[in-house]
């Protein structure tokens, strides 16, 4: 026992004799324990992990992980502790991780109210604890005031993170996590709220990162509060839950979520520090930003919305206040990245939009949004009419270089190119160095090589993805009467999600001039491609090659082709 007491880090499974004595014969009071890290693992007979007397001597322990204990029902057995003793239980414990505990019902078996237990705990992780219906109660939460990170995943029966205690007195009480900065809730099929009970509010003044993923039943962070607002329609955020410094929100696969914010302004309830918002696969989401929220997000930099049932991103302002149109011009003034994908019902970004000024915008992607064309959207940003049944862009002189000069990479889908060809767009894209071509879904579509030749003379980076092309770079349009070769400055080429792609290169001198400048080549998800390089390769400057998830690939190329890759220094091939 003296030897074990001197150990600083221990996996209990490595001490089989100690496992049998852990709860009965072990008398830790007689020992001076130096343990700083403990992993209780593969102990199928344990009902609890740590007995009360042992906790009193683990004064130096900072990390406790409990894993794969099939019968474990609780972590800490606090029975038998005197009130004075409980105030010095695990005074330095900072990290608590609980993994694969199928019968776990509770973290501890005694009310912590009035004690200072676990006052140093900063990180709590719960993973695959399928019988746990909640993490802690309000009284327990008060003893965890220094928590900085909460991560809960795959706990199938969890309904709330903080559950209301039985016999709770009807007095409104604030629960405060002063230092909590990150919360992740993932794959919790029965989670309905973070906080239950109408008599409690939650304040996390330092919370910056919130992720909720695959929680299909969750509609509101405070379950009872939504019944008194928005005529019974719940919203995720309510005044009962205050996250005043929230920097990042990621919401994904929340099938029951209809609103993130209430439609009506509610006092000092603001999100002025938000810099990143992501919403993915929230099919019942009716609206992303009410007008009052959108106009307050003056620090927003990244907005990504995918596969949601939205018709608009920002809702119309209520009333006829002239200030609304002025405020709309300053929506998201710090925005650098906007990604909208797979929203067939999306008609508008903001129906009251007259102009938008996004001077820092570097990334704009609008794909699989059939009712919102990207170039039309750009036009609406820059005082041109939106394309609809009565208007098109032919009456306006749209200049890609002049009017969207900040974008680091221009993304064009099939419809965009057809619009550019048929309407009054100036031929001024020659300075563009990075281009993405996407969403050419018609199987008869030919790779637009002549379009590249005419408009992108200085292209250095090209990505082609999510299209039905069978061939790339096979068109004679790559050369203009033998005088000017398109893509001769190309340095980076990425091909991804081209499921019909069978060939990439022609075997002639024209392709040789293109290949010799490329130094990075990536191929992702191209299952029909059997050969990567032409028979005689001219990739003499290629330094990096990445091939992933292209199951049809038989070989990279001939032995001679591979032998000519003399400058290749980094190669990744997966799947």
Secondary structure, DSSP 8 states (H G I E B T S, - for coil): -HHHHH-SEEEGGG-HHHHHHTTTT--GGGS-----EEEEES-TT-SEEE-HHHHHH-TT--EEEEE--TT--EEE--TT--HHHHTTTTTT--EEEEES-TT--EEESS--TT--TTTT--EEEEES-TT---SEEHHHHHTTTT--EEEEE--TT--EEEE--TT--S--EEEE-TT--EEEEES-TT--EEE--TTEEEE-TT--EEEEES-TT---SBTTGGGGSGGG---S--TTEE-TT--EEEEE--TT--BSS-SS--TT---TT--EEEEES-TT--BSB-HHHHTT-TT--EEEEES---SEEE---SS--HHHHHHHTTTTTT--EEEEES-TT--EEETT-S----TT--EEEEES-TTS-HHHHHHHHTT----SSS--STTS-B-HHHHS-S-SBEEEEHHHHHHHHHTTB-S--TT--EEEEE----TT----HHHHHHH-TT--EEEEES---SBSS--GGGEETTTEETTTT--EEEEES-TT--B---SSHHHHHHHTT--EEEEES-TT--B-S-SS---TT--EEEEES-TT--BSS-HHHHHT-TT--EEEEE-
